[in-house]
């Protein structure tokens, strides 16, 4: 059983969105995931309750609830048939709680938004994972997700530049898409939406799945002819793609390569914003 913790002390970073869509992907592939919701808002639990009986099963544990009639261990027990546990953590996690939250985690996902506030919060979070939770970089257990990004913006470029300074792998770059909002309302994930609707969103999960499982999923491979000026990934054929759709650029397999290849950091980013974003990362490197 694989335990995956989605963690960022800052609220609104997209932890629940990542958690429910990861559970959706696993369930759609025949696995038996369990969503463990520590967030008092209970968004993951509500999402599971919206799912229809005909959909792939996902179980939820309301870890945020406290029941004095049972022990905590009994309340958080994992079903024997579970193949994965996806932990949705709350905002404002005290650093002293990190060792308990991450002790048995096989992988830890840290989503971060492209904003100055989120960049600095991510820096502190990574520092706490390294220094308080005592997770070593060489364990390859921590992965950063650039979430809700809009390419071709200076803030996006500053975010990617900052993430490279951390020495932590960027395991996915997820675009800002209304498909995630629509899917959450329906109790599904983007992987369960119609292919022609969410194809671009689904493909962006390829690098993340590869990092989590150690194996690529061919169903997440980029399809369709590349736009002018972009390179076709190896193995992609010119005839793939749904007819009638506008050609879409196929992102490189590794998200960090995509950031470097498609959006070289402009001179403008080398000013105050980019320099300010690198300072916390340098402090982490010095402490670790």
N, C-alpha and C positions, 0 to 999 in steps of 0.2 A: 504493500500500500504506500502510495506517495502522498506526502503532506506538503501542500503549497500554501504559503502565507502571503497575503497581499497586504502591504503595510506602508503607511505614510502618516505621520502624526497630524498633518494638515488636512482639514476637512475640505471636501470638494475636489480632491485630486483624481477622482474616478476609481477609487478602490472597489466599490460595489459593482460598477460597470465591468471592470476587468474580471472580478470574481464570478459573476453570474454568466458572463459569456464564456469563460474558461470551463465552467461546469456544463454549460450548454454544448460546447464542442466535445467534451469528454463523453457526455451522455449520447450524443448523436453518433459517436464512433463505437457504441456498444459497451462502454465502461459504466461503472456504477458509482458516480461521484456523490459525495456528501458535502453540502455547504454548511459550514459552521459560522454562524453570524454572531460576532461579539459586539457589533454596533448597536447601541440602544435604539437607534431609529428603526431597526428591524427590516430594512429594505430588501435584503436578500431573502429573508423568510417570506415576506409578502410576495415577492416575485415567484418563488416556488409554489405558493398557494394558487397563483393565477394559472399555472400550467394545467393542461387538459390531460385526462387519463390516457388518451391515445399517444401522447408525446413521450419521448424517452424519459424514463424515471430519474428524478433527482431528489434526494432526501435532504432535509434541512434540520439543523439543530439550533435552537434559539439560545445560544450561549449567553446572551445578554440578560436572560431571565434568571432570577434567583428563586429557587424553590426550597423553603426551609424543611419540607417534608422528606426530601431526598438528599443524598450526599452529592457533592459537586462532581465527583468522579462518575457517579451513576448518570447524572444529568448530561455529561459530556461524552458518554460512551459511544463508540463508533460501531455501527453494524458490522457483523462478520463478513458480509458480502461486499463491503465497500472496497473499491479499487483506488480511489483518490479522495483526499480530504482537502477542500479549498477553504481557507480561513479568511473571512472578511473582518478585518480589525477595525476598531473605532478610531475616531479622531482624538487628538490630544492624549496619545498614549504616553504615560510616564516612562522615561527611559529605564527606570528600575523594573518595569514589567517586561521589558524586551527579552531577557533570558528565558522567562516562562513561555512567552508567545512563540519563540523561535527555537526552543530546545530540540524539538523533534522534527523541525522543518527540513525537508529535502531541498526545497527551493524557496527563495524569498523574493517577491516581486515588489518593486518600489515605483509606482507610477508618479510622474512629475509633469506638471503643466508648464507651458512656455510663458512664464511670467517671472519677474524679478523676485517676488515674494516666494513663489514656489521653488525657485532655484535655491534660495538660501535655506528654506525649510528642508529640501532634499539633502543639502549638504550636511545639515545637522543630523538628519535621520541616518544617513550613511555612516557618519562619525559615531553615532551611538551604537549602531549595529557592530561596528568594528571594535570599539573600545569598551562598551558596556556589555553587549551580548557576546563578545569575544568570538566573533565569526571571522575567520581568516580569509583573506582574498583568494588564496590558492585553493580553497575548498570549492570555489565556483558555485556558491549557493545563492549569491545575491545578484539579481539582474534588474536593470533599470528600464522602465517603459516610458518613452516620450509620448505623452497622452494628449489627445485633442489638439493636435498640431495643425497649423496652417503653413504649408510650405511657402517659400518665396517671401517670408517675412523676416525682418531683422531679429525679432525676438526668438524665432525658431532657430535661426543660425547661431544666436548666442547660447541657446539651450544646448544644442548639439556640441558646440565648442566646450561648454562647461562640463557636459557629461563625459567627454573624452578625457578631461583632466582628472576625473575621479579614479581611473583605473578599474572601474566596474563595467562589465559588458552592457551595452545597450541591446537588449534582447528583442525589442519591437519598437516601431514608430507607428502609432495609431492616429489616423486623421480625425479631425473634428467632423462627425457625421451624424445626421439626424436618424440614421438607421438604428443607432444604439438606443435612442429615445423611443422610437416606435416599437422596437423589439421588447424593451423593458415593459412597456404598457401592455403588451400581449402575452407576457410570460414566456417569451422565447429568447434565444440569442441570435446574433446575426448569422451564425452557421445554420440556423434552422429556417431562415428566410429564403425566398425564392432566389435562385442563383443570379438571375439577371438584375435583381434589385440590389443585392449586397455583395456582388462579386469582388469589388475593389476592397471592401472592408474585410472580407474573409481572407483574401490573399495576404493582407498585412499581418495575419497571425502566423504565417508560415515560419518565420525565424524564431518566434517565441515557442512554438510547438517543438521545433527542432532542439532548442536549448533545454526545454523541459524533459523531453523524452530521449534525446540522443539520436533520434531518427527523423528524417523528413517525411512529410505527408504530401503525397503527390496531388491530393485533391486541393491543396492550398497553393500549389505552384501558380505563378503568374501566367495568364493566358492573354491572347489577343495580340495583334500586331503593335509594335512599339510606335510611339509618336515620332515625328521627325526630330532627328538629333539625339535620340536615345539609343542605347545598346540593347540588343535582344539577349536575354540570359541564355546560357547554354542549354540545349535540349528543347527550346521553344520553337515551334514551327510557325511558318508565316500564315497558315490557313486557320489557326485556332481562333476561337472567339465567337460570340453569338452574332448572327447576321443582323444587320440593321442598327447595330450599336456603333457609336463613334469610337475610333481607335483610342486606346488608353495606353499610357506608358507603363511598361512592365518594370516594377522596382527591382533593383538588384537583390540577391538573396539575403545579404547581410544588411541590416538597417543602418549600421554605422557607415558602411560603404556608400549607401544611398545618400546619406547626408553629405559625405565628402565629395561624391561624384556630381550630385545634382545641384548642390547649393554651397559652393565654396564661400568661405566667410568673406564678406565684403569689407572694404577698408573702413566703412562706417562702424562696423561691429568692433573694430579694434580700439574703440574709444572707451568711454566711461562704463557703459553697460557690460561689455564683455570682460573688461578688466575687473570690475566689481564682482562678476559672477565667478571668476577664477580664484579669488582670494580664499573663500571658505574651503575650496577643494585643496588648495595648497596647505592650509592648516591641517586638514585631515591627513594628508600625505606625511606631513611632518610628525604628527602625533602617532600615526600607525607605524 
